[in-house]
Amino acid sequence: MKNDDLDAMLAVAQEAVEIGRKLMTTQRPGEVHAKGDRDLVTDLDLRIQREVQAFLAHATPEIGFLGEEQGGGSIDPSTPQVWTLDPIDGTSNFAHGIPLCATQLALVRHGKPVVGVVVAPFLNLSYSAVEGAGARCNGKPIQASTNANLARAIVSLGDYATGAGATEKNRRRFDVTQALAENVERVRMFGSAALDLAFVAEGRTDACVILSNKPWDTAAGVLVAREAGALVTDIEGKQHTTDSAETVGASAAIHRALTEVLS
């Protein structure tokens, strides 16, 4: 049976991300600013975060908040509970008119996501999950792929690195790209960690490999994928936490074969 408290938090989260959906579909990006080397933020990212944060502060004043556009940070596992938000996951896609972008929000308790919502407004997709209660897309239950053949797998890869240290970081990403290209049916790069994980949850793809793990990028999608039956670990196959260096989500049937290839 679902936890009534988590059901209430899911309702709050769904109302909060609706702010992002409405603004993304009715407003232009506005000015595009550089946060760093090839790392963008738009006026709308900032507006969505302000409005969602204000809504959550009113609806759940006892819960903390961590958003990408306030300078980021990490989650202390001892923190009782905190909302973590990416107002527009896939900002570069959004700024260029590519529909692969989403607003995502998660409630994290003691370092573990327990409520997650991912809304991709231009794809008309809304994913949600509550710990222990399964995952849904547009209100209908979803399940991860049962494909057991890595050679028939569609695997998405997180973005290449930009900014300081990008050259060294991308050497590893190129190695991972090569390993995937030689062992899976196709490799895809969507440009949104939220959608990488949500597509695994829905069975659109068989796995995703994201060589980063920022909580606003992954917390909601990790919960949705897990609740849909996918395994989510680090690249070595160890249990995924907010402290993991990477995020690998995969069909349970190919997870071991995939992590062996990546290792």
C-alpha positions as CSV (number, residue, x, y, z in Angstrom):
1,M,0.0,0.0,0.0
2,K,1.3,3.5,-0.9
3,N,2.4,5.8,1.9
4,D,-0.3,8.5,2.2
5,D,2.4,11.1,3.0
6,L,4.3,10.3,-0.2
7,D,1.0,10.4,-2.2
8,A,0.5,13.9,-0.8
9,M,4.1,14.9,-1.8
10,L,3.6,13.5,-5.3
11,A,0.5,15.7,-5.7
12,V,2.6,18.7,-4.6
13,A,5.4,17.7,-7.0
14,Q,3.0,17.3,-10.0
15,E,1.5,20.7,-9.3
16,A,5.0,22.2,-9.1
17,V,6.3,20.9,-12.4
18,E,3.2,22.0,-14.1
19,I,4.6,25.5,-13.6
20,G,7.6,24.4,-15.7
21,R,5.4,22.8,-18.4
22,K,3.2,25.9,-18.8
23,L,6.1,28.3,-19.0
24,M,8.1,26.2,-21.4
25,T,5.2,25.9,-23.8
26,T,4.1,29.5,-23.6
27,Q,7.2,31.5,-23.2
28,R,10.3,32.0,-25.4
29,P,13.7,31.2,-23.8
30,G,14.6,34.9,-23.5
31,E,18.2,35.8,-23.2
32,V,20.7,32.9,-23.3
33,H,23.6,33.3,-20.9
34,A,26.9,31.3,-20.5
35,K,27.4,29.6,-17.1
36,G,30.7,28.3,-18.3
37,D,32.4,26.8,-21.4
38,R,29.4,25.8,-23.7
39,D,27.1,25.5,-20.7
40,L,24.0,27.6,-21.1
41,V,21.2,29.0,-18.9
42,T,18.2,30.9,-20.3
43,D,16.1,33.5,-18.6
44,L,13.3,30.9,-18.5
45,D,15.4,28.4,-16.5
46,L,15.8,31.1,-13.9
47,R,12.2,32.1,-13.9
48,I,10.9,28.5,-13.6
49,Q,13.3,27.8,-10.7
50,R,12.1,31.0,-8.9
51,E,8.5,30.2,-9.3
52,V,8.7,26.5,-8.5
53,Q,10.9,27.2,-5.4
54,A,8.4,29.8,-4.2
55,F,5.5,27.4,-4.7
56,L,7.3,24.7,-2.8
57,A,8.3,27.1,0.0
58,H,4.6,27.9,0.5
59,A,3.3,24.3,0.1
60,T,6.0,22.5,2.1
61,P,7.9,25.1,4.2
62,E,9.5,22.4,6.3
63,I,11.4,20.9,3.3
64,G,14.6,22.2,2.0
65,F,15.4,23.0,-1.7
66,L,18.3,22.4,-4.0
67,G,18.1,23.7,-7.6
68,E,20.6,23.7,-10.4
69,E,20.4,27.4,-11.1
70,Q,21.2,28.5,-7.6
71,G,24.8,27.3,-7.9
72,G,24.1,23.6,-7.4
73,G,25.7,21.6,-4.6
74,S,25.3,18.1,-3.2
75,I,22.9,16.4,-0.8
76,D,24.1,15.4,2.7
77,P,22.6,11.9,3.3
78,S,21.8,13.0,6.8
79,T,19.4,15.7,5.5
80,P,15.9,14.6,6.5
81,Q,14.3,15.8,3.2
82,V,15.0,18.2,0.4
83,W,13.4,19.0,-3.0
84,T,15.8,18.9,-5.9
85,L,14.9,20.6,-9.2
86,D,16.2,21.0,-12.7
87,P,13.9,23.7,-14.2
88,I,14.9,22.8,-17.8
89,D,16.9,19.6,-18.2
90,G,18.3,19.9,-21.7
91,T,18.7,23.6,-21.8
92,S,20.8,23.5,-25.0
93,N,18.1,21.5,-26.7
94,F,15.4,23.9,-25.5
95,A,17.3,27.0,-26.6
96,H,17.7,25.5,-30.1
97,G,14.1,24.4,-30.4
98,I,14.8,20.6,-30.0
99,P,11.9,19.0,-28.0
100,L,14.1,16.7,-25.9
101,C,13.9,18.7,-22.7
102,A,12.1,18.4,-19.4
103,T,11.3,19.8,-16.0
104,Q,12.2,17.3,-13.2
105,L,11.6,17.4,-9.5
106,A,12.4,14.9,-6.8
107,L,11.9,14.6,-3.1
108,V,15.0,13.1,-1.5
109,R,14.9,11.8,2.1
110,H,18.2,10.9,3.8
111,G,19.9,10.8,0.4
112,K,17.3,8.6,-1.3
113,P,14.7,9.8,-3.8
114,V,11.2,8.8,-2.7
115,V,9.1,10.9,-5.1
116,G,10.0,11.8,-8.6
117,V,8.3,13.6,-11.5
118,V,9.6,14.3,-15.0
119,V,7.6,16.3,-17.5
120,A,8.6,16.6,-21.1
121,P,6.1,19.2,-22.4
122,F,7.0,19.1,-26.1
123,L,6.7,15.3,-26.2
124,N,3.4,15.3,-24.1
125,L,5.0,12.9,-21.6
126,S,4.7,13.0,-17.9
127,Y,6.5,10.4,-15.7
128,S,6.0,9.9,-12.0
129,A,7.0,7.5,-9.3
130,V,6.6,7.0,-5.6
131,E,8.9,4.7,-3.7
132,G,7.4,1.2,-3.5
133,A,4.4,2.1,-5.7
134,G,5.7,1.6,-9.3
135,A,6.1,4.2,-12.1
136,R,3.7,5.8,-14.5
137,C,3.7,7.7,-17.7
138,N,0.7,9.9,-18.4
139,G,-1.1,8.1,-15.6
140,K,-0.5,4.5,-16.9
141,P,1.9,2.0,-15.3
142,I,5.1,1.5,-17.2
143,Q,7.8,-1.3,-17.1
144,A,11.4,-1.4,-18.2
145,S,12.5,-3.5,-21.1
146,T,12.9,-7.3,-20.6
147,N,15.4,-7.5,-23.5
148,A,18.2,-9.9,-22.5
149,N,20.4,-9.5,-25.6
150,L,22.9,-6.7,-25.3
151,A,23.5,-6.9,-29.1
152,R,19.9,-5.9,-29.6
153,A,19.9,-3.1,-27.1
154,I,19.4,0.6,-27.7
155,V,21.6,2.5,-25.2
156,S,21.6,6.2,-24.6
157,L,24.8,8.1,-23.5
158,G,24.9,11.2,-21.4
159,D,26.3,14.4,-22.8
160,Y,30.0,14.8,-23.5
161,A,31.8,17.1,-20.9
162,T,32.3,20.8,-21.3
163,G,34.2,23.3,-19.1
164,A,37.2,22.8,-17.0
165,G,38.8,19.3,-17.4
166,A,36.6,18.5,-20.4
167,T,39.4,17.1,-22.5
168,E,40.4,14.5,-19.8
169,K,36.7,13.7,-19.0
170,N,35.9,13.1,-22.6
171,R,38.7,10.6,-23.1
172,R,36.7,8.3,-20.8
173,R,33.5,9.2,-22.6
174,F,35.0,8.3,-25.9
175,D,36.2,5.0,-24.5
176,V,32.7,4.3,-23.2
177,T,31.2,5.3,-26.6
178,Q,33.5,2.9,-28.4
179,A,32.7,0.0,-26.0
180,L,29.0,0.6,-26.5
181,A,29.3,1.0,-30.3
182,E,31.1,-2.4,-30.5
183,N,28.6,-4.3,-28.4
184,V,25.0,-2.8,-28.6
185,E,22.6,-2.4,-31.5
186,R,22.6,1.4,-31.4
187,V,23.9,4.3,-29.3
188,R,21.9,7.5,-28.8
189,M,22.5,10.8,-27.2
190,F,19.4,12.7,-26.2
191,G,20.9,15.6,-24.2
192,S,18.7,15.2,-21.1
193,A,19.6,12.9,-18.2
194,A,15.9,13.0,-17.1
195,L,14.8,11.6,-20.4
196,D,17.7,9.1,-20.6
197,L,16.3,7.5,-17.4
198,A,12.6,8.0,-18.2
199,F,13.0,6.3,-21.5
200,V,14.7,3.3,-19.8
201,A,11.8,3.2,-17.4
202,E,9.2,3.1,-20.2
203,G,11.2,0.5,-22.2
204,R,11.8,2.9,-25.1
205,T,15.5,2.2,-24.6
206,D,17.2,-0.7,-22.9
207,A,19.8,1.2,-20.9
208,C,21.5,4.6,-20.4
209,V,25.0,5.5,-19.3
210,I,25.5,8.9,-17.7
211,L,29.1,9.6,-16.6
212,S,27.9,12.1,-14.0
213,N,25.5,12.2,-11.1
214,K,24.3,15.7,-10.2
215,P,21.2,15.3,-8.0
216,W,19.0,17.7,-9.9
217,D,19.8,15.8,-13.1
218,T,19.3,12.3,-11.9
219,A,17.2,11.9,-8.7
220,A,13.8,12.0,-10.3
221,G,14.7,9.8,-13.2
222,V,16.5,7.3,-11.0
223,L,13.4,6.7,-8.9
224,V,11.2,6.4,-12.0
225,A,13.5,3.9,-13.6
226,R,13.8,1.8,-10.4
227,E,10.1,1.7,-9.8
228,A,9.6,0.5,-13.4
229,G,11.9,-2.4,-12.8
230,A,15.2,-1.2,-14.1
231,L,18.5,-1.6,-12.2
232,V,20.3,1.7,-11.4
233,T,23.9,1.5,-10.4
234,D,27.3,3.1,-10.9
235,I,29.4,2.0,-13.9
236,E,30.9,-0.9,-11.8
237,G,27.5,-2.2,-11.0
238,K,27.5,-1.0,-7.4
239,Q,24.3,0.4,-5.8
240,H,23.6,3.9,-7.1
241,T,23.4,6.7,-4.5
242,T,23.6,10.5,-4.6
243,D,27.3,10.1,-4.0
244,S,27.9,7.8,-7.0
245,A,30.2,9.2,-9.7
246,E,28.1,7.9,-12.6
247,T,24.6,6.7,-13.3
248,V,23.8,3.5,-15.2
249,G,20.2,2.5,-15.7
250,A,19.4,-0.7,-17.5
251,S,16.9,-3.5,-18.1
252,A,17.6,-6.1,-15.3
253,A,18.2,-8.7,-18.0
254,I,21.1,-6.9,-19.6
255,H,22.5,-4.9,-16.7
256,R,25.3,-7.3,-15.8
257,A,26.5,-7.7,-19.4
258,L,26.4,-4.0,-19.9
259,T,28.5,-3.2,-16.8
260,E,31.0,-5.9,-17.8
261,V,31.4,-4.2,-21.2
262,L,31.8,-0.8,-19.5
263,S,34.4,-2.1,-17.0
